[in-house]
């Protein structure tokens, strides 16, 4: 069993349905109010645990009821809370989400405690990273914090994965300690300082991302799978053919599967296949964490992906 430490975020979502999104200054009636667990770091950690990883979450929450709820989630999912830190003066991050009957939505997020997760926190808790096989960081935390974690990991020969989502321009970032970045096509363009709608071939995009200084690029392409770029060239890993119900959280599932594979010393191709299979499985159910499959479910179909490569 490999150890994966997710250096990332938790956000609780406050969700409500309404007939239409209100305009400025307007009050409308809603229904189906509920809360749900979110945040890319939280999703990744829970998914990794379901894949039988020794998963640890490292991040910052508030000293409040939402934070308590998150700790309960980690316990339920079998994720270690050893790396959970508490912000002194900020609440747990929240997102207000309104869904209209027309399928549109409006979202407002306060990153709150996530924004207070700083490089000094990495330094004072580096033993958690140093005891890992792989670390995984999305960018709902400060980039400087994710890169500080990667530096600690690299010094101990530990692989780090940076998932640049939400995306930001990485052209001036020092990515020398990052083993792999895992953007989708839109995020990849933003990482290069391009407009999100700019046109560029996937192959060119992947190779230009490689020039940022990372060892590997895993460009996620949705139903087309993943394009892997390294100094040895390009390789395509296809996705499973499934009936998609809800793709929310699939990217987080891919990253978790990739990290788990690498933590077990699987080859890069096998690790990508584990990630792709996990992501494909997750799209067949609604909700995010609840859609994440078990290791047994993933292993039943992982070979299908590998057979398509060979």
Number of C-alpha atoms within 10 A of each C-alpha: 13 18 23 30 33 31 31 28 31 28 28 21 21 17 18 18 19 18 16 17 19 14 8 6 5 7 9 10 10 16 12 9 12 10 16 14 20 21 22 26 27 27 27 34 34 29 34 35 25 22 25 16 26 21 31 28 28 29 27 29 29 20 17 12 11 21 21 13 14 21 16 13 15 19 13 10 16 19 23 19 17 12 21 16 18 20 18 11 10 18 21 25 24 22 19 15 18 22 19 17 11 10 9 11 15 11 12 11 13 14 21 19 26 27 18 20 25 18 17 11 18 24 14 9 16 16 13 17 27 19 14 21 24 29 32 29 29 27 22 22 26 17 19 15 23 28 22 18 26 28 20 19 26 16 11 13 13 21 21 31 27 25 24 23 21 14 20 16 15 17 15 9 13 14 19 14 23 23 21 23 25 25 26 22 20 19 23 28 24 21 25 20 13 15 12 15 10 9 11 12 8 16 16 11 18 27 19 17 23 20 15 18 17 20 17 23 29 28 26 26 18 17 15 13 23 24 21 24 24 17 12 7 10 14 15 17 23 23 25 21 13 12 11 14 12 15 19 17 23 26 27 30 33 28 35 33 30 29 33 33 27 24 23 16 14 15 11 15 18 19 23 30 30 31 29 32 31 35 32 27 25 31 22 18 18 16 17 21 25 12 22 31 22 16 18 11 14 23 14 10 17 20 15 16 21 18 9 12 13 6
